[in-house]
Amino acid sequence: MKAFVTGGAGFIASHLEDVLIKAGCKVCAADIIEPAKCHNIAHLKDNDRFTYRQLDVTDVNALTKATADYDIIYHLAANSDIQRGGQDPAMDYAMTFQTTRAVLEAVRTNRIPKIFFSSTSAVYGDIKGNLNELTGGLKPISYYGAAKLSSEAMISAYSYMNDFDALIFRFPNVIGPRLTHGVIFDFLHKLKHSPKKLEILGNGKQNKQYVYVTDLVQGIWEFSQKKEPGLNLYNVSTESYTDVDTIADLVCERLGLKDVEYSYTGGNCGWKGDVPSFGYDIAKAKAAGWKFKYNSTEAVRETLRQVDVAYISSL
Ligand SMILES: NC(=O)c1ccc[n+]([C@@H]2O[C@H](COP(=O)([O-])OP(=O)(O)OC[C@H]3O[C@@H](n4cnc5c(N)ncnc54)[C@H](O)[C@@H]3O)[C@@H](O)[C@H]2O)c1
């Protein structure tokens, strides 16, 4: 199988590419990042089943040329930093929505039979309860969530109009080695530079589900091999939660720091657009074969065991 991965130099894509190559696929990773700065995929550069293309995925013509004879596009390019997108709505519009629109045009022109799309729990907004795929009244509260939800809508229409299959996973928080952002990254970065104090955004009680990246990418690979016609959408996650204070304690433990003084910016969310807590009902995904090795807090611990702290603090 020939697989094309957008956002291919990113955190999750780099792990997906590891799985695809191990499974025997030929993989092309496309990302806007210049090759010398693609640290997450440096280990793949000499693999003869792997190629890298520096490409702006919003460029419909360039993307259409690049994807001409691929069997599947795994579309992971996006602005993954929700907080930064909150300062500049154009980021989510271009990097998340317009990349999707370009991918869909390339799929339509090249008659590619399948795409995978990395969506997010942020499409729901601040809705309480166990969210499943049929939960309605979706009201994203971040530009990021809005760009993902509108991308899902475009995928639905393009898939129907052009008879290709589309698989959408709505990820929760994804963590693991090579992470590029998020609460663990933020705490490691802050504590390496100032080991006695830690500023925590919000009140520390934000409580979310975390999934370990290798569990996620294994699921993406297995589900994308199934013959499921049309559009198929799954909430994938662990079934447990971890709050931000617990993550702060585990990061301090990992760095061997004691008596760190925590300060809180206050309020129940980290920043405007942050959903303070959410929970998924993953019955549909489990019935279809979704499995995970690490529960939420185990995923945090394993990430802290595996992550390259020196690299993060050098950024
Ligand atoms: N990490 C999470 O917790 C999480 C949760 C839900 C959904 N997701 C989604 O999963 C996907 C991967 O996320 P990640 O955490 O690996 O983020 P990441 O930032 O590490 O990877 C995203 C990649 O997309 C690339 N990109 C952005 N705009 C581009 C463009 N115009 N052309 C080419 N490349 C472009 C970036 O350079 C980056 O390498 C994203 O779509 C993200 O929204 C991630």
The ligand as an SDF file (V2000), in Angstrom:
LIG
                    3D

 44 48  0  0  0  0  0  0  0  0999 V2000
   -1.9590   15.8720   20.0390 N   0  0  0  0  0  0  0  0  0  0  0  0
   -3.2180   15.8440   20.4210 C   0  0  0  0  0  0  0  0  0  0  0  0
   -3.5050   15.7680   21.6190 O   0  0  0  0  0  0  0  0  0  0  0  0
   -4.3310   15.8760   19.4050 C   0  0  0  0  0  0  0  0  0  0  0  0
   -5.6690   15.7720   19.8480 C   0  0  0  0  0  0  0  0  0  0  0  0
   -6.7010   15.8090   18.9110 C   0  0  0  0  0  0  0  0  0  0  0  0
   -6.4150   15.9120   17.5550 C   0  0  0  0  0  0  0  0  0  0  0  0
   -5.1070   16.0410   17.1530 N   0  0  0  0  0  0  0  0  0  0  0  0
   -4.8470   16.1950   15.7300 C   0  0  0  0  0  0  0  0  0  0  0  0
   -3.8840   15.2460   15.3090 O   0  0  0  0  0  0  0  0  0  0  0  0
   -3.0760   15.7980   14.2630 C   0  0  0  0  0  0  0  0  0  0  0  0
   -1.6090   15.6900   14.6210 C   0  0  0  0  0  0  0  0  0  0  0  0
   -1.3890   16.4090   15.8280 O   0  0  0  0  0  0  0  0  0  0  0  0
    0.0350   16.4710   16.5460 P   0  0  0  0  0  0  0  0  0  0  0  0
   -0.2180   16.5430   17.9960 O   0  0  0  0  0  0  0  0  0  0  0  0
    0.9080   15.4170   16.0160 O   0  0  0  0  0  0  0  0  0  0  0  0
    0.5030   17.9200   16.0990 O   0  0  0  0  0  0  0  0  0  0  0  0
    1.8690   18.4290   15.4520 P   0  0  0  0  0  0  0  0  0  0  0  0
    1.8080   19.9120   15.5460 O   0  0  0  0  0  0  0  0  0  0  0  0
    3.0360   17.7380   16.0480 O   0  0  0  0  0  0  0  0  0  0  0  0
    1.7110   17.9830   13.9130 O   0  0  0  0  0  0  0  0  0  0  0  0
    0.9580   18.7250   12.9670 C   0  0  0  0  0  0  0  0  0  0  0  0
    1.8580   18.9500   11.7600 C   0  0  0  0  0  0  0  0  0  0  0  0
    1.1060   19.6210   10.7400 O   0  0  0  0  0  0  0  0  0  0  0  0
    2.0260   20.4320   10.0360 C   0  0  0  0  0  0  0  0  0  0  0  0
    1.3320   21.4600    9.2520 N   0  0  0  0  0  0  0  0  0  0  0  0
    0.5520   22.4680    9.6870 C   0  0  0  0  0  0  0  0  0  0  0  0
    0.1290   23.2120    8.6630 N   0  0  0  0  0  0  0  0  0  0  0  0
    0.6540   22.6600    7.5370 C   0  0  0  0  0  0  0  0  0  0  0  0
    0.5940   22.9850    6.1470 C   0  0  0  0  0  0  0  0  0  0  0  0
   -0.1060   24.0470    5.7010 N   0  0  0  0  0  0  0  0  0  0  0  0
    1.2600   22.2030    5.2900 N   0  0  0  0  0  0  0  0  0  0  0  0
    1.9730   21.1420    5.7170 C   0  0  0  0  0  0  0  0  0  0  0  0
    2.0770   20.7850    7.0130 N   0  0  0  0  0  0  0  0  0  0  0  0
    1.4260   21.5380    7.9150 C   0  0  0  0  0  0  0  0  0  0  0  0
    2.8870   21.0450   11.1310 C   0  0  0  0  0  0  0  0  0  0  0  0
    4.0970   21.5600   10.6170 O   0  0  0  0  0  0  0  0  0  0  0  0
    3.0620   19.8520   12.0620 C   0  0  0  0  0  0  0  0  0  0  0  0
    4.2840   19.1630   11.8000 O   0  0  0  0  0  0  0  0  0  0  0  0
   -3.5520   17.2420   14.0820 C   0  0  0  0  0  0  0  0  0  0  0  0
   -4.4960   17.2740   13.0400 O   0  0  0  0  0  0  0  0  0  0  0  0
   -4.2300   17.5530   15.3950 C   0  0  0  0  0  0  0  0  0  0  0  0
   -5.2130   18.5420   15.2710 O   0  0  0  0  0  0  0  0  0  0  0  0
   -4.0690   16.0210   18.0450 C   0  0  0  0  0  0  0  0  0  0  0  0
  1  2  1  0
  2  3  2  0
  2  4  1  0
  4  5  1  0
  4 44  2  0
  5  6  2  0
  6  7  1  0
  7  8  2  0
  8  9  1  0
  8 44  1  0
  9 10  1  0
  9 42  1  0
 10 11  1  0
 11 12  1  0
 11 40  1  0
 12 13  1  0
 13 14  1  0
 14 15  2  0
 14 16  1  0
 14 17  1  0
 17 18  1  0
 18 19  2  0
 18 20  1  0
 18 21  1  0
 21 22  1  0
 22 23  1  0
 23 24  1  0
 23 38  1  0
 24 25  1  0
 25 26  1  0
 25 36  1  0
 26 27  1  0
 26 35  1  0
 27 28  2  0
 28 29  1  0
 29 30  1  0
 29 35  2  0
 30 31  1  0
 30 32  2  0
 32 33  1  0
 33 34  2  0
 34 35  1  0
 36 37  1  0
 36 38  1  0
 38 39  1  0
 40 41  1  0
 40 42  1  0
 42 43  1  0
M  CHG  2   8   1  16  -1
M  END
$$$$
